[in-house]
Amino acid sequence: MRTEAFFYLGIMVVFATIGVIYWFTSYEDAGTVMLTGTALMGVLAGGYLYLQSRKYPPRLEDRADATVAEGAGDVDAFPSNTYWPLVLAFGAAMTASGLVYGIWLVLGGLIFFVGGMIGWVAESIAGLNRDTRETPDAGRGSA
């Protein structure tokens, strides 16, 4: 996680530098605030990852002496293909459009948004439970 933390903290340094240069060359408030916000997002992500990397032992990606053989095996469990992100995105777009056109569209969009979020999470949890069930291993003598 330390590599990712330094990546995001580097983003913070880049946008903070651009923000300072932008402020002193343009004296424009909106752009400076947006660049400062972007730098703060880098601090948020990078700071969190850095603090997490101090709690846990280094991962293989963070160790200089790690070998390829140490990283062999299952990496992680990934959810299967699903249409729930499409429902979620439709709800988000509908909700955002409702801010312009009226509260009726916001309420309809929130129904799709919350329904898509619940469906996506429920399907992911069901897939993880299905993938982590223990299966008999033929090499250990169980039939």
C-alpha angles and dihedrals in degrees: 000000000000092000091054091045092055090046092057093041087053089054088053092053092049095049093042089053092047090047093053092047091046093050095051094045100043109016087212115150104203097054092045092052091049092049090047090050090051090051090050090052088056089052091049096052096035094045092050093049092046092051090047091049090057092054097054134048115265117278121232090261090058097048119088093203096052119123131211091245091061090060095052120120136042114351102192145313116271127195119249125248112293142170095220095097088058090053090047093050091047090053092048092050091046091049092049090049088051090063086067103033104035149289094278090068092046091055093048091047092050090054090056092041096051092040091051092048093049092046094049094048093044092050092048092050091048090050093049091049090049092049096047098051110118115248124196113264112225091206093063097059100260115129 
